[in-house]
């Protein structure tokens, strides 16, 4: 879903840019025979199976889909179609449910979950892809017959024919609350986000509805694959030679236009890895901020899965500084270990609870805390997270974030720096959290982080930094730099 303005609905409608349809869809000009209708398209079935895994097992689409495509031998154009159907349906689910709710004869919550996923796949094809209406309806009916029998296929056929009567803009104008009466409700339907997330973005953006709409729309645009060359081990030039383009801001970043990053030699050898540019920038800011006195070791207190650790450890090694990475979850600690394997310098990965650190207090020169959070800053990469996360998750998360921040500050030496980072713009996880943790603590001062992100525009008044997909093309990463006096 994308938006023309704060008040406009998604600009993509039937016939707008989208994945090219398969040859069979382009050339179908007749009603398929019963035998043909019994054939289920492999791309649509793959998308359906991923959606069911997300719903039934809380699986992550980006982890399930690649393996499923390999297992079933789905490649090329068919793999692209399966990918668009999966991620596009997950992104548009809120909008599609609002539309489908007017086309069924019962509350949407009473529709069988498997049938609802079939309907969502059909709605995405009808409203946001180039698939001709007869092909979208016909192939989705085939899918419904395969997973639920003739009775459900007839139901799906009837509902999708109602959906096909209007384009996406017309549907949004019909089902979304008026912007001037209920701006949060309108933007939630128009951009397919839960209301509580729309409210959080509105608060973080100072109530500017046009910018809120732009931020929500950016969450519905697939993120580019960004690579990071690990200092002392790889170079951006190697990534460019493999077909990537230098990143806009990060001197270690490169954007991959397409293809499998695992096929790049530098990535395969651990000299580079997949890492969002915003993630790179916040780590680089911690390394760039000035600090008094000699430095002995840096600490990453919540290091999994290891992207920032790979960048920081390389920078520390170049300066002859030791590096300790701590991670609570053993499987994530193993990922950090894999990232740092073969790196030069002195480093160690430990499985530890960083709220009760085993290392000596007041000894680390620089401390990175990339705190566990709602992940609202990465919704363009994990679209299912917007439906999985709830506002009720915040109290437990913010308690953990505060405990980790207090421990991180205790770990830093006098004059040392702490970077508090979250992949979320929610004020409860960012500015309000830091305010609460520092209340009454006169030993800690905020450091203006903006000078340490050179060339990055639209960083606000500081001292904290909030990156945004619609402003910077990065995940919505938050950074607050703190110094122990």
PyMOL commands that set and color helices and strands:
alter all, ss='L'
color gray80, all
select helices_A, chain A and resi 23-27+34-37+42-57+61-72+76-100+108-110+113-128+133-148+150-163+168-175+183-191+195-204+209-219+236-241+261-263+265-268+277-288+307-318+330-340+354-356+376-378+385-388+391-411+427-429+431-438+450-452+469-472
alter helices_A, ss='H'
color red, helices_A
select strands_A, chain A and resi 225-229+244-246+253-256+272-274+297-300+322-327+347-351+364-370+412-422+444-447+465-466+478-484
alter strands_A, ss='S'
color yellow, strands_A
deselect
rebuild
show_as cartoon
